[in-house]
């Protein structure tokens, strides 16, 4: 790997054997002041500055960087050090992505979902917690609902079924 003569210091040129032909997936890792950096899947270069092929507003790019959003990339002259961001890719499972992504320090974990069905899966258990209330789903089929006050309401029939029902 060598730096190109007469070019910006942060643009890295690779030997011909390391060229990329066609499109690749990568992730937006930073966006500020009109400069966008991406990481290319399978590349050892780390974050590299990218050119934009489409008009994306600064807010969308900053959000993409915060979410490390996937992007479709092409490469000028096949050079991995000269990516062109063609499009930001949408996730098919935004809630699952949010749950599985590692927490970022100082950033609250939130997820927006606008699909008809959301599925969250855990190997041993899934816990939803808010303050002193929680719902735990366990691998063995046990569901535990805890809270200071638990209210269930039904506009029509409310059924309680079980092999055995215990009250108090």
N, CA, C and O atoms as a DFTB+ gen file, in Angstrom:
672 C
 N C O
     1  1       0.856      -1.170       0.000
     2  2       0.000       0.000       0.000
     3  2       0.899       1.228       0.000
     4  3       1.899       1.269       0.717
     5  1       0.547       2.228      -0.801
     6  2       1.358       3.444      -0.860
     7  2       0.447       4.645      -1.055
     8  3      -0.634       4.534      -1.633
     9  1       0.903       5.806      -0.558
    10  2       0.141       7.040      -0.750
    11  2       0.444       7.570      -2.139
    12  3       1.579       7.482      -2.606
    13  1      -0.551       8.112      -2.793
    14  2      -0.385       8.649      -4.147
    15  2       0.355       9.970      -4.082
    16  3       0.131      10.769      -3.172
    17  1       1.237      10.202      -5.044
    18  2       1.974      11.461      -5.086
    19  2       1.068      12.563      -5.608
    20  3       0.304      12.359      -6.552
    21  1       1.158      13.739      -4.984
    22  2       0.398      14.893      -5.443
    23  2      -1.081      14.823      -5.082
    24  3      -1.858      15.649      -5.560
    25  1      -1.484      13.895      -4.279
    26  2      -2.881      13.762      -3.857
    27  2      -2.986      14.082      -2.375
    28  3      -1.978      14.192      -1.677
    29  1      -4.228      14.231      -1.899
    30  2      -4.447      14.483      -0.480
    31  2      -3.827      13.347       0.333
    32  3      -3.797      12.203      -0.123
    33  1      -3.336      13.652       1.525
    34  2      -2.668      12.661       2.360
    35  2      -3.638      11.579       2.824
    36  3      -3.217      10.446       3.059
    37  1      -4.943      11.901       2.964
    38  2      -5.872      10.901       3.470
    39  2      -6.430       9.987       2.376
    40  3      -7.195       9.073       2.685
    41  1      -6.073      10.203       1.122
    42  2      -6.489       9.317       0.038
    43  2      -5.391       8.289      -0.142
    44  3      -4.238       8.634      -0.401
    45  1      -5.753       7.031      -0.005
    46  2      -4.777       5.958      -0.077
    47  2      -4.983       5.191      -1.371
    48  3      -6.115       4.840      -1.705
    49  1      -3.925       4.928      -2.095
    50  2      -3.995       4.146      -3.324
    51  2      -3.419       2.761      -3.034
    52  3      -2.423       2.631      -2.322
    53  1      -4.041       1.746      -3.582
    54  2      -3.567       0.389      -3.383
    55  2      -2.961      -0.144      -4.669
    56  3      -3.213       0.379      -5.754
    57  1      -2.170      -1.177      -4.536
    58  2      -1.583      -1.830      -5.698
    59  2      -2.709      -2.424      -6.545
    60  3      -3.780      -2.710      -6.008
    61  1      -2.504      -2.618      -7.845
    62  2      -3.539      -3.134      -8.732
    63  2      -4.189      -4.424      -8.262
    64  3      -5.367      -4.641      -8.544
    65  1      -3.468      -5.289      -7.556
    66  2      -4.044      -6.556      -7.100
    67  2      -5.169      -6.347      -6.094
    68  3      -5.984      -7.245      -5.887
    69  1      -5.225      -5.179      -5.470
    70  2      -6.213      -4.921      -4.437
    71  2      -7.359      -4.041      -4.928
    72  3      -8.034      -3.412      -4.113
    73  1      -7.591      -3.981      -6.217
    74  2      -8.636      -3.129      -6.774
    75  2     -10.007      -3.756      -6.560
    76  3     -10.124      -4.973      -6.418
    77  1     -11.046      -2.922      -6.538
    78  2     -12.426      -3.388      -6.374
    79  2     -13.199      -3.045      -7.632
    80  3     -13.315      -1.878      -8.006
    81  1     -13.720      -4.058      -8.271
    82  2     -14.569      -3.849      -9.441
    83  2     -16.012      -4.077      -9.016
    84  3     -16.294      -5.021      -8.277
    85  1     -16.919      -3.239      -9.463
    86  2     -18.332      -3.387      -9.123
    87  2     -18.677      -2.753      -7.792
    88  3     -17.866      -2.049      -7.190
    89  1     -19.887      -3.013      -7.346
    90  2     -20.398      -2.412      -6.109
    91  2     -20.030      -3.257      -4.903
    92  3     -19.872      -4.474      -4.998
    93  1     -19.898      -2.584      -3.764
    94  2     -19.663      -3.242      -2.480
    95  2     -20.555      -2.601      -1.439
    96  3     -21.016      -1.472      -1.605
    97  1     -20.791      -3.330      -0.370
    98  2     -21.508      -2.764       0.771
    99  2     -20.491      -2.234       1.768
   100  3     -19.384      -2.756       1.899
   101  1     -20.894      -1.194       2.459
   102  2     -20.061      -0.625       3.502
   103  2     -20.958       0.046       4.525
   104  3     -22.178      -0.119       4.491
   105  1     -20.364       0.795       5.427
   106  2     -21.134       1.494       6.461
   107  2     -20.655       2.928       6.568
   108  3     -19.464       3.215       6.443
   109  1     -21.604       3.823       6.802
   110  2     -21.267       5.227       7.049
   111  2     -20.821       5.315       8.498
   112  3     -21.568       4.930       9.397
   113  1     -19.606       5.819       8.742
   114  2     -19.084       5.872      10.105
   115  2     -18.954       7.284      10.650
   116  3     -18.913       7.476      11.865
   117  1     -18.888       8.293       9.755
   118  2     -18.882       9.673      10.242
   119  2     -19.357      10.601       9.137
   120  3     -19.181      10.336       7.948
   121  1     -19.959      11.686       9.565
   122  2     -20.433      12.707       8.631
   123  2     -20.481      14.029       9.379
   124  3     -21.259      14.200      10.317
   125  1     -19.644      14.953       8.951
   126  2     -19.673      16.285       9.555
   127  2     -18.998      17.264       8.606
   128  3     -18.028      16.931       7.926
   129  1     -19.524      18.456       8.577
   130  2     -18.945      19.497       7.743
   131  2     -18.906      19.147       6.265
   132  3     -18.009      19.595       5.550
   133  1     -19.847      18.367       5.803
   134  2     -19.900      17.996       4.400
   135  2     -18.982      16.844       4.024
   136  3     -18.974      16.419       2.869
   137  1     -18.203      16.328       4.980
   138  2     -17.327      15.185       4.693
   139  2     -17.936      13.914       5.268
   140  3     -18.367      13.883       6.421
   141  1     -17.966      12.882       4.460
   142  2     -18.516      11.591       4.863
   143  2     -17.400      10.561       4.807
   144  3     -16.635      10.523       3.843
   145  1     -17.303       9.720       5.841
   146  2     -16.336       8.624       5.838
   147  2     -17.101       7.312       5.927
   148  3     -18.096       7.194       6.643
   149  1     -16.607       6.330       5.180
   150  2     -17.236       5.014       5.152
   151  2     -16.197       3.937       5.425
   152  3     -15.007       4.123       5.171
   153  1     -16.667       2.807       5.947
   154  2     -15.840       1.609       6.058
   155  2     -16.373       0.634       5.028
   156  3     -17.583       0.432       4.926
   157  1     -15.491       0.037       4.275
   158  2     -15.865      -0.889       3.219
   159  2     -15.790      -2.299       3.768
   160  3     -14.767      -2.688       4.330
   161  1     -16.877      -3.086       3.614
   162  2     -16.874      -4.462       4.086
   163  2     -15.743      -5.235       3.419
   164  3     -15.594      -5.202       2.198
   165  1     -14.953      -5.925       4.225
   166  2     -13.857      -6.731       3.700
   167  2     -12.583      -5.963       3.420
   168  3     -11.629      -6.546       2.904
   169  1     -12.525      -4.676       3.738
   170  2     -11.330      -3.873       3.476
   171  2     -10.570      -3.636       4.766
   172  3     -11.160      -3.524       5.841
   173  1      -9.240      -3.561       4.644
   174  2      -8.393      -3.296       5.810
   175  2      -8.060      -1.818       5.951
   176  3      -7.318      -1.435       6.855
   177  1      -8.599      -0.987       5.071
   178  2      -8.241       0.436       5.080
   179  2      -8.781       1.204       6.275
   180  3      -8.181       2.196       6.688
   181  1      -9.892       0.770       6.837
   182  2     -10.535       1.560       7.877
   183  2     -11.394       2.630       7.248
   184  3     -11.675       2.559       6.051
   185  1     -11.829       3.634       8.021
   186  2     -12.678       4.690       7.461
   187  2     -11.947       5.510       6.405
   188  3     -10.825       5.965       6.626
   189  1     -12.592       5.694       5.257
   190  2     -12.021       6.514       4.180
   191  2     -13.054       7.541       3.730
   192  3     -14.253       7.263       3.758
   193  1     -12.600       8.735       3.312
   194  2     -13.545       9.745       2.824
   195  2     -14.242       9.254       1.562
   196  3     -13.626       8.614       0.709
   197  1     -15.530       9.559       1.452
   198  2     -16.311       9.129       0.289
   199  2     -16.951      10.329      -0.378
   200  3     -17.305      11.309       0.277
   201  1     -17.094      10.237      -1.699
   202  2     -17.860      11.230      -2.446
   203  2     -19.303      10.773      -2.472
   204  3     -19.585       9.584      -2.320
   205  1     -20.222      11.712      -2.664
   206  2     -21.642      11.394      -2.721
   207  2     -22.131      11.464      -4.150
   208  3     -21.796      12.393      -4.885
   209  1     -22.934      10.471      -4.549
   210  2     -23.481      10.497      -5.901
   211  2     -24.876      11.091      -5.927
   212  3     -25.359      11.494      -6.986
   213  1     -25.522      11.150      -4.789
   214  2     -26.897      11.660      -4.715
   215  2     -26.953      12.779      -3.687
   216  3     -26.093      12.892      -2.813
   217  1     -27.976      13.593      -3.814
   218  2     -28.170      14.686      -2.857
   219  2     -28.755      14.110      -1.570
   220  3     -29.929      13.741      -1.528
   221  1     -27.954      14.034      -0.543
   222  2     -28.406      13.599       0.777
   223  2     -28.167      14.759       1.725
   224  3     -27.074      15.325       1.766
   225  1     -29.200      15.112       2.491
   226  2     -29.024      16.257       3.384
   227  2     -28.124      15.885       4.558
   228  3     -27.975      14.711       4.899
   229  1     -27.532      16.902       5.166
   230  2     -26.590      16.680       6.259
   231  2     -27.218      15.916       7.410
   232  3     -26.557      15.085       8.033
   233  1     -28.496      16.187       7.707
   234  2     -29.184      15.485       8.794
   235  2     -29.263      13.992       8.540
   236  3     -29.025      13.197       9.449
   237  1     -29.595      13.596       7.311
   238  2     -29.694      12.169       6.966
   239  2     -28.327      11.500       7.050
   240  3     -28.215      10.358       7.495
   241  1     -27.296      12.210       6.625
   242  2     -25.940      11.639       6.684
   243  2     -25.457      11.501       8.128
   244  3     -24.828      10.503       8.479
   245  1     -25.749      12.496       8.965
   246  2     -25.348      12.419      10.369
   247  2     -26.068      11.277      11.076
   248  3     -25.468      10.565      11.880
   249  1     -27.373      11.098      10.773
   250  2     -28.133       9.984      11.348
   251  2     -27.566       8.648      10.855
   252  3     -27.449       7.701      11.632
   253  1     -27.220       8.572       9.586
   254  2     -26.632       7.350       9.023
   255  2     -25.322       7.013       9.739
   256  3     -25.039       5.844      10.000
   257  1     -24.529       8.032      10.054
   258  2     -23.267       7.803      10.763
   259  2     -23.528       7.331      12.194
   260  3     -22.854       6.422      12.678
   261  1     -24.505       7.944      12.875
   262  2     -24.840       7.514      14.239
   263  2     -25.302       6.064      14.257
   264  3     -24.958       5.311      15.168
   265  1     -26.084       5.666      13.246
   266  2     -26.627       4.299      13.171
   267  2     -25.682       3.323      12.483
   268  3     -25.964       2.127      12.408
   269  1     -24.552       3.839      11.978
   270  2     -23.630       3.013      11.176
   271  2     -24.416       2.295      10.083
   272  3     -24.318       1.081       9.905
   273  1     -25.195       3.089       9.364
   274  2     -26.106       2.568       8.352
   275  2     -25.350       1.988       7.156
   276  3     -24.322       2.513       6.730
   277  1     -25.889       0.901       6.638
   278  2     -25.295       0.273       5.458
   279  2     -25.458       1.181       4.247
   280  3     -26.436       1.919       4.128
   281  1     -24.473       1.109       3.350
   282  2     -24.492       1.949       2.156
   283  2     -23.980       1.138       0.965
   284  3     -23.153       0.238       1.112
   285  1     -24.490       1.480      -0.208
   286  2     -24.015       0.886      -1.447
   287  2     -22.904       1.781      -1.984
   288  3     -23.088       2.989      -2.140
   289  1     -21.754       1.179      -2.265
   290  2     -20.584       1.939      -2.678
   291  2     -20.066       1.463      -4.034
   292  3     -20.090       0.269      -4.333
   293  1     -19.604       2.398      -4.839
   294  2     -18.851       2.111      -6.059
   295  2     -17.470       2.724      -5.852
   296  3     -17.271       3.503      -4.920
   297  1     -16.515       2.379      -6.715
   298  2     -15.152       2.846      -6.508
   299  2     -14.597       3.450      -7.787
   300  3     -14.574       2.817      -8.842
   301  1     -14.148       4.697      -7.661
   302  2     -13.590       5.421      -8.804
   303  2     -12.354       4.697      -9.308
   304  3     -11.372       4.549      -8.581
   305  1     -12.404       4.247     -10.555
   306  2     -11.269       3.535     -11.139
   307  2     -10.930       2.244     -10.436
   308  3      -9.817       1.741     -10.586
   309  1     -11.874       1.678      -9.658
   310  2     -11.624       0.439      -8.921
   311  2     -10.749       0.621      -7.701
   312  3     -10.327      -0.364      -7.096
   313  1     -10.462       1.873      -7.319
   314  2      -9.566       2.185      -6.209
   315  2     -10.329       2.153      -4.885
   316  3     -11.228       2.970      -4.685
   317  1      -9.994       1.226      -3.967
   318  2     -10.686       1.136      -2.673
   319  2     -10.557       2.398      -1.826
   320  3     -11.355       2.610      -0.913
   321  1      -9.572       3.231      -2.113
   322  2      -9.374       4.474      -1.370
   323  2     -10.210       5.619      -1.908
   324  3     -10.129       6.732      -1.390
   325  1     -11.033       5.367      -2.962
   326  2     -11.854       6.430      -3.558
   327  2     -13.301       5.969      -3.713
   328  3     -13.798       5.855      -4.833
   329  1     -13.990       5.699      -2.584
   330  2     -15.371       5.230      -2.680
   331  2     -16.334       6.360      -3.052
   332  3     -16.099       7.530      -2.748
   333  1     -17.413       5.975      -3.712
   334  2     -18.510       6.887      -4.030
   335  2     -19.754       6.297      -3.386
   336  3     -20.155       5.181      -3.715
   337  1     -20.366       7.036      -2.472
   338  2     -21.579       6.573      -1.797
   339  2     -22.741       6.762      -2.769
   340  3     -23.104       7.890      -3.104
   341  1     -23.321       5.651      -3.219
   342  2     -24.393       5.684      -4.209
   343  2     -25.752       5.809      -3.519
   344  3     -26.597       6.593      -3.948
   345  1     -25.961       5.038      -2.451
   346  2     -27.259       5.061      -1.765
   347  2     -27.101       4.541      -0.347
   348  3     -26.216       3.736      -0.058
   349  1     -27.981       5.017       0.536
   350  2     -28.090       4.468       1.880
   351  2     -29.111       3.345       1.830
   352  3     -30.166       3.495       1.215
   353  1     -28.810       2.227       2.467
   354  2     -29.708       1.081       2.449
   355  2     -30.573       1.075       3.696
   356  3     -30.104       1.373       4.795
   357  1     -31.835       0.733       3.514
   358  2     -32.758       0.637       4.640
   359  2     -32.720      -0.772       5.189
   360  3     -32.554      -1.735       4.441
   361  1     -32.872      -0.889       6.487
   362  2     -32.886      -2.193       7.130
   363  2     -34.282      -2.798       7.030
   364  3     -35.284      -2.090       7.126
   365  1     -34.336      -4.106       6.838
   366  2     -35.623      -4.810       6.821
   367  2     -36.097      -5.064       8.243
   368  3     -37.278      -5.342       8.454
   369  1     -35.197      -4.975       9.232
   370  2     -35.541      -5.256      10.621
   371  2     -34.984      -4.173      11.542
   372  3     -34.047      -4.437      12.294
   373  1     -35.542      -2.953      11.500
   374  2     -34.950      -1.862      12.289
   375  2     -34.980      -2.094      13.795
   376  3     -34.023      -1.739      14.484
   377  1     -36.056      -2.683      14.326
   378  2     -36.117      -2.908      15.775
   379  2     -35.096      -3.956      16.191
   380  3     -34.401      -3.775      17.190
   381  1     -34.996      -5.037      15.448
   382  2     -34.022      -6.074      15.760
   383  2     -32.608      -5.515      15.672
   384  3     -31.771      -5.824      16.520
   385  1     -32.327      -4.694      14.659
   386  2     -31.015      -4.063      14.531
   387  2     -30.706      -3.212      15.756
   388  3     -29.588      -3.243      16.271
   389  1     -31.689      -2.458      16.220
   390  2     -31.486      -1.588      17.383
   391  2     -31.234      -2.400      18.643
   392  3     -30.397      -2.028      19.466
   393  1     -31.955      -3.514      18.800
   394  2     -31.795      -4.354      19.987
   395  2     -30.433      -5.034      19.989
   396  3     -29.792      -5.135      21.035
   397  1     -29.983      -5.504      18.822
   398  2     -28.740      -6.261      18.749
   399  2     -27.488      -5.400      18.649
   400  3     -26.389      -5.883      18.922
   401  1     -27.631      -4.133      18.265
   402  2     -26.447      -3.294      18.117
   403  2     -25.879      -2.956      19.491
   404  3     -26.633      -2.777      20.447
   405  1     -24.552      -2.870      19.594
   406  2     -23.958      -2.546      20.894
   407  2     -24.322      -1.125      21.296
   408  3     -24.384      -0.239      20.444
   409  1     -24.564      -0.895      22.594
   410  2     -24.921       0.454      23.037
   411  2     -23.744       1.404      22.845
   412  3     -22.587       1.030      23.032
   413  1     -24.061       2.633      22.470
   414  2     -23.032       3.655      22.306
   415  2     -23.041       4.524      23.557
   416  3     -24.112       4.915      24.021
   417  1     -21.883       4.831      24.109
   418  2     -21.834       5.626      25.337
   419  2     -22.509       6.980      25.149
   420  3     -22.256       7.683      24.171
   421  1     -23.369       7.333      26.100
   422  2     -24.023       8.634      26.087
   423  2     -25.177       8.769      25.112
   424  3     -25.780       9.838      25.023
   425  1     -25.504       7.700      24.371
   426  2     -26.601       7.760      23.409
   427  2     -27.697       6.806      23.866
   428  3     -27.453       5.605      23.985
   429  1     -28.907       7.319      24.125
   430  2     -29.979       6.425      24.554
   431  2     -30.367       5.476      23.424
   432  3     -30.397       5.870      22.258
   433  1     -30.662       4.228      23.774
   434  2     -31.053       3.237      22.770
   435  2     -32.531       3.403      22.449
   436  3     -33.379       3.271      23.332
   437  1     -32.838       3.687      21.211
   438  2     -34.219       3.820      20.773
   439  2     -34.370       3.107      19.444
   440  3     -33.395       2.887      18.726
   441  1     -35.605       2.748      19.126
   442  2     -35.877       2.119      17.830
   443  2     -37.235       2.584      17.342
   444  3     -38.188       2.689      18.114
   445  1     -37.310       2.862      16.048
   446  2     -38.578       3.201      15.418
   447  2     -38.955       2.072      14.491
   448  3     -38.123       1.580      13.729
   449  1     -40.211       1.658      14.553
   450  2     -40.664       0.556      13.725
   451  2     -41.915       0.991      12.998
   452  3     -42.828       1.550      13.607
   453  1     -41.967       0.742      11.706
   454  2     -43.173       1.081      10.970
   455  2     -43.593      -0.095      10.083
   456  3     -44.012       0.096       8.941
   457  1     -43.478      -1.284      10.611
   458  2     -43.924      -2.472       9.894
   459  2     -45.184      -3.024      10.524
   460  3     -45.694      -2.465      11.495
   461  1     -45.684      -4.110       9.984
   462  2     -46.899      -4.728      10.518
   463  2     -46.588      -5.740      11.606
   464  3     -47.452      -6.058      12.422
   465  1     -45.372      -6.245      11.627
   466  2     -45.020      -7.276      12.595
   467  2     -43.594      -7.039      13.058
   468  3     -42.723      -6.720      12.249
   469  1     -43.352      -7.191      14.339
   470  2     -42.019      -7.039      14.894
   471  2     -41.704      -8.319      15.647
   472  3     -42.521      -8.805      16.430
   473  1     -40.535      -8.856      15.414
   474  2     -40.142     -10.073      16.112
   475  2     -38.776      -9.847      16.737
   476  3     -37.831      -9.422      16.072
   477  1     -38.690     -10.142      18.037
   478  2     -37.429     -10.051      18.767
   479  2     -37.181     -11.445      19.317
   480  3     -38.062     -12.042      19.934
   481  1     -35.990     -11.956      19.094
   482  2     -35.702     -13.317      19.530
   483  2     -34.453     -13.330      20.382
   484  3     -33.463     -12.671      20.064
   485  1     -34.504     -14.089      21.475
   486  2     -33.345     -14.260      22.338
   487  2     -33.065     -15.739      22.511
   488  3     -33.984     -16.553      22.416
   489  1     -31.812     -16.108      22.763
   490  2     -31.456     -17.521      22.932
   491  2     -32.016     -18.086      24.233
   492  3     -32.546     -19.198      24.234
   493  1     -31.915     -17.359      25.330
   494  2     -32.380     -17.843      26.630
   495  2     -33.632     -17.111      27.114
   496  3     -34.591     -17.738      27.562
   497  1     -33.615     -15.775      27.021
   498  2     -34.785     -15.004      27.428
   499  2     -34.745     -13.612      26.829
   500  3     -33.697     -13.118      26.412
   501  1     -35.926     -12.990      26.798
   502  2     -36.078     -11.618      26.341
   503  2     -36.740     -10.857      27.475
   504  3     -37.760     -11.297      28.005
   505  1     -36.172      -9.721      27.852
   506  2     -36.722      -8.926      28.949
   507  2     -37.037      -7.527      28.426
   508  3     -36.180      -6.870      27.834
   509  1     -38.270      -7.076      28.648
   510  2     -38.658      -5.693      28.393
   511  2     -38.803      -5.046      29.761
   512  3     -39.557      -5.537      30.601
   513  1     -38.089      -3.948      29.992
   514  2     -38.101      -3.336      31.322
   515  2     -38.287      -1.835      31.205
   516  3     -37.707      -1.187      30.333
   517  1     -39.108      -1.291      32.099
   518  2     -39.292       0.140      32.200
   519  2     -39.551       0.441      33.674
   520  3     -40.605       0.096      34.208
   521  1     -38.584       1.086      34.328
   522  2     -38.737       1.394      35.754
   523  2     -38.910       0.120      36.565
   524  3     -38.073      -0.780      36.504
   525  1     -40.008       0.043      37.332
   526  2     -40.258      -1.119      38.196
   527  2     -41.134      -2.166      37.521
   528  3     -41.577      -3.109      38.177
   529  1     -41.390      -2.022      36.238
   530  2     -42.225      -2.981      35.497
   531  2     -41.358      -3.770      34.523
   532  3     -40.406      -3.239      33.951
   533  1     -41.703      -5.055      34.341
   534  2     -40.961      -5.868      33.372
   535  2     -41.828      -7.007      32.854
   536  3     -42.755      -7.471      33.517
   537  1     -41.492      -7.434      31.653
   538  2     -42.075      -8.631      31.060
   539  2     -40.894      -9.488      30.628
   540  3     -40.036      -9.033      29.872
   541  1     -40.849     -10.733      31.106
   542  2     -39.767     -11.648      30.780
   543  2     -40.329     -12.855      30.049
   544  3     -41.276     -13.489      30.514
   545  1     -39.738     -13.169      28.898
   546  2     -40.098     -14.347      28.124
   547  2     -38.912     -15.298      28.204
   548  3     -37.794     -14.940      27.834
   549  1     -39.165     -16.528      28.695
   550  2     -38.071     -17.477      28.866
   551  2     -38.150     -18.600      27.849
   552  3     -39.214     -18.907      27.311
   553  1     -37.014     -19.196      27.605
   554  2     -36.898     -20.246      26.603
   555  2     -37.828     -21.428      26.886
   556  3     -38.339     -22.053      25.956
   557  1     -38.045     -21.732      28.154
   558  2     -38.885     -22.880      28.506
   559  2     -40.381     -22.597      28.357
   560  3     -41.200     -23.468      28.649
   561  1     -40.751     -21.391      27.906
   562  2     -42.151     -21.047      27.686
   563  2     -42.776     -20.240      28.813
   564  3     -43.935     -19.840      28.709
   565  1     -42.049     -19.998      29.863
   566  2     -42.569     -19.236      30.996
   567  2     -42.569     -17.747      30.665
   568  3     -41.597     -17.223      30.121
   569  1     -43.670     -17.070      30.998
   570  2     -43.807     -15.633      30.824
   571  2     -44.022     -15.024      32.203
   572  3     -44.929     -15.436      32.925
   573  1     -43.203     -14.053      32.574
   574  2     -43.310     -13.412      33.881
   575  2     -43.606     -11.934      33.660
   576  3     -42.847     -11.227      32.997
   577  1     -44.735     -11.472      34.232
   578  2     -45.120     -10.062      34.154
   579  2     -45.036      -9.514      35.575
   580  3     -45.689     -10.035      36.480
   581  1     -44.232      -8.463      35.779
   582  2     -44.060      -7.874      37.108
   583  2     -44.330      -6.388      37.046
   584  3     -44.002      -5.720      36.065
   585  1     -44.937      -5.877      38.117
   586  2     -45.172      -4.449      38.203
   587  2     -45.767      -4.094      39.542
   588  3     -46.244      -4.968      40.266
   589  1     -45.745      -2.818      39.880
   590  2     -46.342      -2.347      41.118
   591  2     -47.856      -2.539      41.041
   592  3     -48.464      -3.027      41.994
   593  1     -48.457      -2.170      39.942
   594  2     -49.864      -2.414      39.658
   595  2     -49.941      -3.015      38.268
   596  3     -49.341      -2.483      37.334
   597  1     -50.672      -4.122      38.112
   598  2     -50.834      -4.750      36.804
   599  2     -52.309      -4.674      36.453
   600  3     -53.157      -5.162      37.201
   601  1     -52.616      -4.065      35.319
   602  2     -53.992      -3.880      34.891
   603  2     -54.172      -4.573      33.549
   604  3     -53.369      -4.388      32.635
   605  1     -55.220      -5.366      33.433
   606  2     -55.578      -5.935      32.136
   607  2     -56.996      -5.486      31.828
   608  3     -57.855      -5.480      32.710
   609  1     -57.237      -5.116      30.599
   610  2     -58.559      -4.640      30.194
   611  2     -58.934      -5.283      28.868
   612  3     -58.080      -5.554      28.024
   613  1     -60.239      -5.521      28.703
   614  2     -60.726      -6.047      27.431
   615  2     -62.063      -5.397      27.135
   616  3     -62.908      -5.284      28.022
   617  1     -62.264      -4.970      25.899
   618  2     -63.565      -4.418      25.516
   619  2     -64.577      -5.524      25.286
   620  3     -65.783      -5.300      25.392
   621  1     -64.099      -6.698      24.977
   622  2     -65.014      -7.829      24.797
   623  2     -64.631      -8.915      25.792
   624  3     -64.547      -8.627      26.986
   625  1     -64.403     -10.113      25.371
   626  2     -64.137     -11.231      26.278
   627  2     -62.668     -11.243      26.697
   628  3     -61.781     -11.043      25.866
   629  1     -62.413     -11.476      27.972
   630  2     -61.057     -11.684      28.458
   631  2     -60.993     -13.107      28.967
   632  3     -61.713     -13.467      29.898
   633  1     -60.141     -13.920      28.367
   634  2     -60.067     -15.338      28.711
   635  2     -58.817     -15.624      29.522
   636  3     -57.750     -15.070      29.258
   637  1     -58.956     -16.477      30.491
   638  2     -57.813     -16.985      31.245
   639  2     -57.868     -18.494      31.091
   640  3     -58.817     -19.133      31.545
   641  1     -56.863     -19.063      30.460
   642  2     -56.828     -20.509      30.236
   643  2     -55.540     -21.051      30.817
   644  3     -54.505     -20.385      30.795
   645  1     -55.609     -22.235      31.324
   646  2     -54.406     -22.883      31.830
   647  2     -54.745     -24.241      32.382
   648  3     -55.891     -24.494      32.755
   649  1     -53.768     -25.116      32.441
   650  2     -53.972     -26.426      33.036
   651  2     -54.363     -26.266      34.493
   652  3     -55.084     -27.096      35.046
   653  1     -53.887     -25.201      35.112
   654  2     -54.189     -24.896      36.506
   655  2     -54.161     -23.379      36.634
   656  3     -53.241     -22.751      36.110
   657  1     -55.121     -22.770      37.304
   658  2     -55.165     -21.324      37.495
   659  2     -55.116     -21.062      38.996
   660  3     -55.954     -21.561      39.747
   661  1     -54.117     -20.267      39.435
   662  2     -53.988     -19.904      40.847
   663  2     -54.235     -18.416      41.004
   664  3     -53.664     -17.603      40.277
   665  1     -55.077     -18.068      41.941
   666  2     -55.331     -16.660      42.259
   667  2     -54.946     -16.476      43.718
   668  3     -55.486     -17.140      44.603
   669  1     -53.999     -15.558      43.964
   670  2     -53.414     -15.305      45.293
   671  2     -52.694     -16.521      45.711
   672  3     -52.117     -16.555      46.797
